[in-house]
Structures are given as C-alpha cells and as structure tokens.
C-alpha cells in the first residue's frame, strides 16, 4: 500500500510513499524508545539547545517548508510562511519557559521534606491532521520535548512530505537522535500501535469522530490522551459593536487556511438591530476575496485540501439549502481543475440543517439573527462543540461578562480566536479535552510525582 500526496490546486499526484510494514513501524518505535532513555535525564540546557536548533532550521528552510505545505494541502503561500514563523516562535518560547513550568514544587507539611516533581512519561504518539501540518505538530511537540518526552508523528497521508520534512529537522541536527520520528502507516496499524507498551501517551488533533476512536483505543490500553477536536465557533455581534471591525475579523477568521480551521469563526450571530448592515459588510468582504493558485502572493483563497472534503462541504451546503437556508453568496462549484470552493454566505438557518448543527470545514459563513443577548448566548451554546467563541462590542466590560456565559475553551473579545504559545488552548464538549500550549501544555504529558521524606 502507498500514501499519496495530491496537489489540491491541480488534482495531480505529487508523490506516493510506501507504507511501513508492521516490522518497520516497530523498529521506529524502538528507536524513539531508545532515544527517550537518554533524553529523559538530559539537563534543560541541552533540551533548550535542541529547540533553538529546530527554530533555526525552520527559519533557514522557511521557503521550502512553506512551498511544501502549499503543494500538499493548498493554503496560500503567505499563510504557509506565517505558519513556519509561528512554529519557530513556539520552539523558542518553550525553550525559555519550560524549565520554570517543570520546576520541583516544595510543599510545607509535617514531614522533613515534601515536594512535587514533574517527570516525562516517555514516547508520545502524535496523530496529526493535514490543515496546519507544521504548527499542529510543533505546538504539541515543543513542550512535550522540553518535558523530556520523545515523539512519534503519524501525520495525515496527504501531507506525508511535511511529516518527513519535520522528521528531518530533528534527525539532521547536532545532538541526540531518536527524538522525533515519522510513522508512514495506515489507520489500522496506528490502532495497533496505540497498544504498544513502549508508547505511553497519545495526542490527536482531528475530527470528533476520530477523537472517539482514539479515546477508545487508547483507553483500552490505559494511555494518557489529549484530544483537540472540531469546532463550530460562534461570533456574537452586539448592537453596539464596531461593525466594520467585527465584519473584518469574522471574515478573516472564517477564511484562514481556506476556511479549514477548527477555530475559525463559523456562525455569525448578530443582534437584529445591526444584522442587515453586518450582513452587507460580510458579503462585501467575502466577495472581495481572490481565489486561485495558492502559490500566487495575490491570492487570498486557495483550494480545499482534498476532493472528498470539497464534496462533503458542497453536500452540507446543498442539504441546508434544500431544508430552507438561503444562499446570499457563492455555493456554486467553479469549473476547472483543483478542489476549489467559493466564498459562501448562508442565512435563514434553523435547527436540523447541517449549517446549524455541523462543522463546516471550508469558506462558508452561516448568518444568524437574535433579538436579545440571552438569545445570542442560547444560539452560541446550542452546538455539540465548545472550542472557541468571540464577542464584539464597544462595551468591553459587557463583552467580558458575556464571555463567561459561553461554553468554550477560549473566548476572545473584539478579535478572532487564535492560538498563542503563551495561552492554553483546547475545548470542551465534543471539541475534546486536555490543553496544549502555555504551562498547561507543558504539564500534559508528565508524571506528577509526589515525593515525601519523613
């Protein structure tokens, strides 16, 4: 069997990679286990050097890595370059912060000595998606490596080239080997690897369906898991909002990565007093996008990553329209090669429609209107997901109070949701559990050991 990478802008095959046999995959696991034996006891100064080297390599090879992402999954080149920059920043940030977050904590008790120690778990299997091929790996791996763990990367098949590029960063540097290795394996073999005694934890970024499977498989083997799953983030536009700013932020968030982001703004909930003007602004900004070759620096919207993803999104839109949703903009598949989908705006959305209950992974905005603040909150929370949310209002205190009523892992006031190495990231409900980034991410894959000396 082979793993195939297809250029979503053309539909043409880029390259095929042979899957590893079970014996080959086991050999990779053993290599990373061996790497852990030496890595777990290394001083923080050496771990810092490794992450600083990784950051340097990312910056040195920025153009090549960004172009590879564009070719394999279609994001605009400017966004791909920014993704590499963010990965380098994360490496540098955790190189500087992890030691403080993992320092022994002394506790005053009646004994001679009591303290809490943070020790690495071991080999962590990272099952990663295609939409942010570098960032979603590094936001997990940078703190996990600083904590003394080693990492196996099982990437989405369509970004296998990115997986091997990430592996090359660590395999090619001076210093310890076996810290990060890529697994070119099928889903079936991934399932069996989760039971491997040498793998001590699993992290997944992916769909809610995949999260349930991984949680079940890892749970059977009693492996620690962190799940960062889908989202259907609401943006609440209050009657006193700066509508130009709100529309700009909402559209920018909705279209990041060609609309294929778990934390993208997907449901725009506007107060009825400003809904018409807000709709006009959103439609104007969505219609102004330039769709085309993602390698072109003037392009703001590239193709979806795979044909099946475009077909699924188109089916969701068509079903919503058949059930009564109104198309304000877009919703027509373009002719020609590639897996493009146009900027689309829907309104008159009601429960039972895909546009109401499902995550739309593409450049489709769903407009809602509410009469009161309470109704806005009800609509925002009426979803199985709970990843992010945003509130737009000139009354910042009001916005902050409203943020506390929203069922989400992160809420931003007067800007769109974005991940930041300094802040914890993760969701509630069907958006998963556990946290990445910040000191919380540093401590996800550690043994919190209590030591007492009488």
C-alpha positions as CSV (number, residue, x, y, z in Angstrom):
1,X,0.0,0.0,0.0
2,X,1.1,3.6,-0.5
3,X,0.4,7.0,0.9
4,X,-0.4,9.5,-1.9
5,X,0.1,13.3,-1.9
6,X,-2.1,15.2,-4.4
7,X,-1.8,18.9,-5.3
8,X,-5.2,20.2,-4.5
9,X,-4.8,23.2,-6.9
10,X,-4.4,20.8,-9.9
11,X,-5.7,17.4,-8.7
12,X,-2.4,15.9,-9.9
13,X,-0.4,13.4,-7.9
14,X,2.7,14.9,-6.4
15,X,4.3,11.7,-4.9
16,X,3.5,8.3,-3.5
17,X,5.2,6.9,-0.4
18,X,5.4,3.3,0.6
19,X,3.7,2.5,3.9
20,X,5.9,0.9,6.5
21,X,5.4,-2.7,7.3
22,X,4.5,-3.7,10.9
23,X,8.1,-4.7,11.5
24,X,9.4,-1.4,10.1
25,X,7.0,0.6,12.2
26,X,8.0,-1.4,15.3
27,X,11.6,-0.5,14.5
28,X,10.8,3.2,14.5
29,X,9.0,2.8,17.9
30,X,12.1,1.1,19.3
31,X,14.4,3.8,18.0
32,X,12.3,6.5,19.7
33,X,12.1,4.4,22.9
34,X,15.9,4.2,22.8
35,X,16.0,8.0,22.3
36,X,13.9,8.5,25.4
37,X,16.3,6.6,27.6
38,X,19.0,9.2,27.1
39,X,16.7,12.2,26.6
40,X,14.7,11.9,29.9
41,X,17.7,12.7,32.0
42,X,19.2,15.5,29.9
43,X,19.5,18.9,31.6
44,X,17.2,21.6,30.5
45,X,20.1,23.4,28.9
46,X,20.5,20.6,26.3
47,X,16.8,20.4,25.6
48,X,16.8,24.2,25.1
49,X,19.7,23.8,22.6
50,X,17.7,21.3,20.6
51,X,14.6,23.5,20.3
52,X,16.7,26.5,19.4
53,X,18.3,24.4,16.7
54,X,14.8,23.4,15.5
55,X,13.8,27.1,15.4
56,X,16.9,28.0,13.4
57,X,16.2,25.1,10.9
58,X,12.6,26.2,10.5
59,X,13.7,29.8,9.6
60,X,16.6,28.6,7.4
61,X,14.3,26.3,5.4
62,X,11.2,28.5,5.6
63,X,10.7,29.0,1.9
64,X,11.0,25.2,1.2
65,X,8.7,24.2,4.0
66,X,6.1,26.8,3.1
67,X,6.1,25.8,-0.5
68,X,5.7,22.1,0.5
69,X,2.6,22.9,2.6
70,X,1.1,24.9,-0.3
71,X,1.7,22.0,-2.7
72,X,0.4,19.3,-0.4
73,X,-2.7,20.9,1.1
74,X,-3.3,24.2,-0.7
75,X,-3.0,27.0,1.9
76,X,-2.0,30.4,0.5
77,X,1.8,30.9,0.5
78,X,1.7,33.9,2.8
79,X,-0.2,31.9,5.4
80,X,2.2,29.0,5.0
81,X,5.2,31.3,5.6
82,X,3.5,32.7,8.7
83,X,2.9,29.1,10.0
84,X,6.6,28.3,9.8
85,X,7.4,31.6,11.7
86,X,4.9,30.6,14.4
87,X,6.5,27.2,14.8
88,X,9.9,28.8,15.3
89,X,8.5,31.2,17.9
90,X,6.9,28.3,19.8
91,X,10.2,26.4,19.9
92,X,12.0,29.5,21.2
93,X,9.2,30.2,23.7
94,X,9.1,26.8,25.3
95,X,12.9,26.6,25.3
96,X,12.8,29.6,27.5
97,X,9.7,28.8,29.6
98,X,9.6,25.1,30.2
99,X,12.2,24.8,33.0
100,X,10.1,27.2,35.1
101,X,6.9,25.3,34.4
102,X,8.5,22.0,35.3
103,X,10.5,23.1,38.4
104,X,10.0,21.0,41.6
105,X,7.4,22.5,43.8
106,X,8.0,22.3,47.6
107,X,5.0,21.8,49.9
108,X,5.1,22.6,53.6
109,X,3.9,19.5,55.6
110,X,4.7,17.9,58.9
111,X,7.4,15.8,57.3
112,X,11.0,16.6,56.8
113,X,10.6,17.1,53.1
114,X,7.6,17.1,50.6
115,X,7.7,18.1,47.0
116,X,6.0,17.6,43.6
117,X,8.2,16.6,40.7
118,X,7.3,16.6,37.0
119,X,8.8,13.7,35.1
120,X,8.4,12.7,31.4
121,X,6.0,9.9,30.5
122,X,8.0,8.5,27.6
123,X,7.2,8.0,24.0
124,X,4.1,10.1,22.9
125,X,2.3,9.2,19.7
126,X,1.1,12.3,17.9
127,X,-1.7,11.7,15.4
128,X,-1.9,14.9,13.4
129,X,-4.2,16.4,10.6
130,X,-3.4,18.0,7.3
131,X,-4.7,21.5,7.8
132,X,-1.8,23.0,9.8
133,X,0.8,20.4,9.0
134,X,3.7,22.1,10.9
135,X,2.0,24.2,13.5
136,X,-0.2,21.5,15.0
137,X,2.8,19.3,15.4
138,X,5.1,21.9,16.9
139,X,2.5,23.3,19.4
140,X,2.4,19.8,20.9
141,X,5.9,18.7,20.4
142,X,7.9,21.7,21.7
143,X,6.5,21.5,25.2
144,X,6.5,17.7,25.1
145,X,10.2,17.5,24.2
146,X,11.1,20.1,26.8
147,X,9.4,17.9,29.4
148,X,11.7,15.1,28.4
149,X,9.4,13.0,26.2
150,X,10.2,11.7,22.7
151,X,7.7,11.8,19.8
152,X,6.3,9.6,17.1
153,X,4.5,11.5,14.4
154,X,1.6,9.8,12.5
155,X,0.6,12.5,10.0
156,X,-2.4,12.7,7.6
157,X,-1.5,10.7,4.4
158,X,-1.9,13.7,2.1
159,X,0.9,15.6,3.9
160,X,3.4,12.8,4.2
161,X,6.0,15.1,2.6
162,X,5.5,17.5,5.5
163,X,5.9,14.7,8.0
164,X,9.2,13.7,6.6
165,X,10.3,17.3,6.5
166,X,9.6,17.7,10.2
167,X,11.4,14.5,11.0
168,X,14.4,15.8,9.0
169,X,14.7,18.9,11.3
170,X,15.4,16.7,14.3
171,X,17.3,13.9,12.5
172,X,19.6,16.3,10.8
173,X,20.7,18.4,13.8
174,X,23.6,18.0,16.1
175,X,22.7,16.3,19.3
176,X,20.5,13.4,20.4
177,X,18.9,11.2,17.8
178,X,15.5,9.4,18.0
179,X,13.7,12.4,19.5
180,X,11.1,12.7,16.6
181,X,10.4,10.1,14.0
182,X,7.6,9.9,11.4
183,X,5.5,6.8,11.0
184,X,4.2,6.2,7.5
185,X,1.4,3.8,8.4
186,X,-2.2,3.0,7.8
187,X,-5.0,3.8,10.2
188,X,-5.3,0.0,11.1
189,X,-1.6,-0.1,12.0
190,X,-2.0,3.1,14.0
191,X,-4.7,1.5,16.0
192,X,-2.5,-1.5,16.9
193,X,0.5,0.8,17.7
194,X,-1.6,2.6,20.4
195,X,-1.5,-0.7,22.3
196,X,2.3,-0.9,22.0
197,X,3.8,-1.0,25.6
198,X,6.5,1.5,24.5
199,X,4.0,4.2,23.7
200,X,2.9,6.0,26.9
201,X,0.6,8.7,25.6
202,X,-1.4,9.7,22.6
203,X,-2.4,13.2,21.3
204,X,-4.8,13.7,18.5
205,X,-5.8,16.8,16.5
206,X,-8.7,15.9,14.3
207,X,-12.4,15.3,13.9
208,X,-14.7,14.4,16.7
209,X,-15.3,11.0,15.1
210,X,-11.5,10.4,15.1
211,X,-11.4,11.6,18.7
212,X,-13.9,9.0,19.8
213,X,-11.9,6.2,18.1
214,X,-8.6,7.3,19.6
215,X,-10.0,7.8,23.0
216,X,-11.5,4.3,22.9
217,X,-8.3,2.6,21.6
218,X,-6.0,4.5,24.0
219,X,-8.4,4.0,26.8
220,X,-8.3,0.2,26.4
221,X,-4.6,0.4,26.9
222,X,-4.9,3.0,29.7
223,X,-2.8,5.5,27.7
224,X,-2.9,9.2,28.6
225,X,-4.7,11.2,25.8
226,X,-5.1,14.8,24.8
227,X,-7.8,15.4,22.1
228,X,-8.1,18.7,20.2
229,X,-11.1,18.2,18.0
230,X,-13.5,20.1,15.8
231,X,-15.3,23.4,16.5
232,X,-18.2,25.5,15.2
233,X,-17.1,28.8,16.8
234,X,-19.8,31.5,17.2
235,X,-19.1,35.2,16.9
236,X,-21.6,37.4,18.7
237,X,-22.1,40.9,17.2
238,X,-23.8,43.1,19.8
239,X,-25.9,46.1,18.8
240,X,-23.1,48.5,19.9
241,X,-20.3,46.7,18.1
242,X,-17.9,48.4,15.7
243,X,-19.4,46.7,12.7
244,X,-16.6,47.3,10.3
245,X,-14.1,45.8,12.7
246,X,-16.4,42.9,13.5
247,X,-17.0,42.0,9.9
248,X,-13.3,42.3,9.1
249,X,-12.4,40.0,12.0
250,X,-15.1,37.5,11.3
251,X,-14.3,37.2,7.6
252,X,-10.6,36.9,8.2
253,X,-11.2,34.2,10.8
254,X,-13.7,32.3,8.6
255,X,-11.3,32.2,5.6
256,X,-8.0,31.4,7.4
257,X,-6.5,28.3,5.7
258,X,-9.2,28.4,3.1
259,X,-11.8,28.0,5.8
260,X,-10.3,24.8,7.1
261,X,-9.6,25.6,10.7
262,X,-11.1,24.2,13.8
263,X,-11.1,27.6,15.5
264,X,-12.4,29.6,12.5
265,X,-15.4,31.8,13.1
266,X,-18.2,29.7,11.5
267,X,-21.5,31.1,13.0
268,X,-22.1,34.8,12.9
269,X,-24.8,35.8,15.4
270,X,-25.8,39.4,15.0
271,X,-28.3,41.5,17.1
272,X,-31.3,42.2,14.9
273,X,-30.7,46.0,15.2
274,X,-27.4,45.7,13.2
275,X,-27.9,42.4,11.4
276,X,-28.7,43.9,8.0
277,X,-25.7,46.2,7.9
278,X,-23.4,43.5,9.3
279,X,-24.6,41.1,6.6
280,X,-23.8,43.6,3.9
281,X,-20.3,44.1,5.2
282,X,-19.7,40.4,5.5
283,X,-20.9,39.7,2.0
284,X,-18.9,42.5,0.5
285,X,-15.7,41.3,2.2
286,X,-16.3,37.6,1.3
287,X,-17.0,38.6,-2.3
288,X,-13.7,40.6,-2.5
289,X,-11.5,37.5,-2.0
290,X,-9.2,36.4,-4.8
291,X,-9.4,32.7,-5.4
292,X,-6.7,30.9,-7.3
293,X,-3.3,29.4,-7.3
294,X,-2.1,29.4,-3.7
295,X,1.5,30.0,-4.7
296,X,0.4,33.4,-6.1
297,X,1.0,36.0,-3.4
298,X,-2.1,38.0,-4.5
299,X,-4.4,35.0,-3.8
300,X,-6.3,35.0,-0.6
301,X,-8.3,31.8,-1.0
302,X,-6.9,28.5,-2.3
303,X,-8.4,25.1,-2.8
304,X,-9.7,22.8,-0.2
305,X,-7.2,20.1,0.7
306,X,-8.9,17.1,-0.9
307,X,-11.7,16.4,-3.4
308,X,-13.7,14.3,-0.8
309,X,-13.5,17.3,1.6
310,X,-14.9,19.6,-1.1
311,X,-17.6,17.1,-2.0
312,X,-18.6,16.8,1.7
313,X,-18.8,20.6,2.2
314,X,-20.8,21.0,-1.0
315,X,-23.2,18.3,0.2
316,X,-23.7,20.1,3.6
317,X,-24.5,23.4,1.8
318,X,-26.9,21.7,-0.6
319,X,-28.7,19.9,2.1
320,X,-29.0,23.1,4.2
321,X,-30.5,24.9,1.2
322,X,-32.9,22.1,0.5
323,X,-34.1,22.4,4.1
324,X,-34.7,26.2,3.7
325,X,-31.4,28.0,4.1
326,X,-30.9,31.0,1.7
327,X,-27.8,31.5,-0.3
328,X,-26.6,35.1,-0.1
329,X,-23.3,34.5,-1.8
330,X,-21.5,31.7,-3.6
331,X,-22.4,28.0,-3.2
332,X,-21.6,27.2,-6.9
333,X,-18.7,24.9,-7.6
334,X,-16.2,26.5,-10.0
335,X,-15.3,24.8,-13.2
336,X,-11.7,23.7,-13.9
337,X,-9.1,21.7,-12.1
338,X,-8.5,21.7,-8.4
339,X,-10.7,21.4,-5.4
340,X,-11.8,25.0,-5.1
341,X,-14.9,26.1,-3.3
342,X,-16.1,29.8,-3.5
343,X,-16.7,32.1,-0.5
344,X,-20.2,31.4,0.5
345,X,-22.7,33.0,2.9
346,X,-25.9,31.3,4.1
347,X,-28.8,32.7,6.2
348,X,-32.3,31.7,7.3
349,X,-30.7,28.8,9.1
350,X,-32.7,26.7,11.5
351,X,-32.2,23.6,13.7
352,X,-32.0,20.3,11.8
353,X,-29.9,21.8,9.0
354,X,-26.2,20.9,8.6
355,X,-25.4,24.6,8.7
356,X,-26.9,24.7,12.2
357,X,-25.6,21.5,13.8
358,X,-22.4,20.5,12.0
359,X,-18.9,22.0,11.5
360,X,-18.4,23.4,8.0
361,X,-14.7,22.9,7.0
362,X,-14.4,25.4,4.2
363,X,-15.2,29.1,3.3
364,X,-18.8,29.1,4.3
365,X,-20.3,31.6,6.8
366,X,-23.6,31.0,8.5
367,X,-25.6,34.1,9.5
368,X,-28.0,34.2,12.4
369,X,-30.1,37.0,13.9
370,X,-31.1,37.3,17.6
371,X,-33.4,39.8,19.4
372,X,-31.7,39.7,22.8
373,X,-28.4,39.0,24.4
374,X,-29.9,35.9,26.0
375,X,-31.0,34.6,22.7
376,X,-27.5,35.2,21.3
377,X,-26.0,33.1,24.1
378,X,-28.5,30.4,23.6
379,X,-27.7,30.1,19.9
380,X,-24.0,30.2,20.6
381,X,-24.1,27.4,23.1
382,X,-26.6,25.3,21.1
383,X,-23.9,23.2,19.5
384,X,-22.2,19.9,20.4
385,X,-18.9,21.8,20.1
386,X,-17.1,24.1,22.5
387,X,-13.7,25.1,21.2
388,X,-13.7,28.9,20.7
389,X,-16.0,31.9,20.6
390,X,-15.8,35.7,20.1
391,X,-17.8,38.7,21.2
392,X,-17.8,42.1,19.5
393,X,-19.0,45.2,21.5
394,X,-17.7,48.6,22.3
395,X,-18.5,47.9,26.0
396,X,-15.5,45.8,26.9
397,X,-16.9,45.0,30.4
398,X,-20.1,43.8,28.9
399,X,-18.2,41.7,26.4
400,X,-16.1,40.1,29.2
401,X,-19.2,39.2,31.2
402,X,-20.8,37.7,28.1
403,X,-17.6,35.7,27.5
404,X,-18.1,34.0,30.9
405,X,-21.5,32.6,29.7
406,X,-20.2,31.0,26.6
407,X,-19.4,27.2,26.6
408,X,-15.9,27.3,25.0
409,X,-12.3,26.6,25.8
410,X,-11.4,30.2,24.8
411,X,-13.3,33.3,24.2
412,X,-11.9,36.5,22.6
413,X,-13.5,39.9,22.8
414,X,-13.2,42.2,19.8
415,X,-10.9,40.0,17.9
416,X,-11.0,36.5,16.4
417,X,-9.8,33.3,18.2
418,X,-6.2,32.3,17.6
419,X,-3.7,30.0,19.3
420,X,-0.8,31.5,21.2
421,X,2.1,29.7,22.9
422,X,1.6,31.8,26.0
423,X,-2.0,30.8,26.5
424,X,-3.7,27.4,27.0
425,X,-5.6,26.0,24.0
426,X,-8.3,23.4,23.9
427,X,-12.0,22.8,24.1
428,X,-15.0,21.4,26.0
429,X,-17.9,19.2,25.0
430,X,-17.3,17.5,21.6
431,X,-14.3,19.7,21.0
432,X,-12.1,17.4,23.1
433,X,-10.2,17.6,26.4
434,X,-6.8,18.4,27.7
435,X,-4.8,21.5,26.8
436,X,-1.9,22.4,24.5
437,X,0.4,25.4,24.9
438,X,1.3,27.5,27.9
439,X,2.3,25.9,31.2
440,X,-0.7,23.7,31.0
441,X,0.6,22.2,27.7
442,X,4.0,21.6,29.3
443,X,2.4,19.5,32.0
444,X,0.0,17.4,29.9
445,X,2.5,14.5,29.3
446,X,4.3,14.3,32.6
447,X,4.1,12.1,35.7
448,X,3.2,14.4,38.5
449,X,5.1,12.6,41.2
450,X,4.7,13.3,45.0
451,X,7.9,12.7,47.0
452,X,7.8,12.7,50.8
453,X,10.7,12.3,53.1
454,X,9.8,11.6,56.8
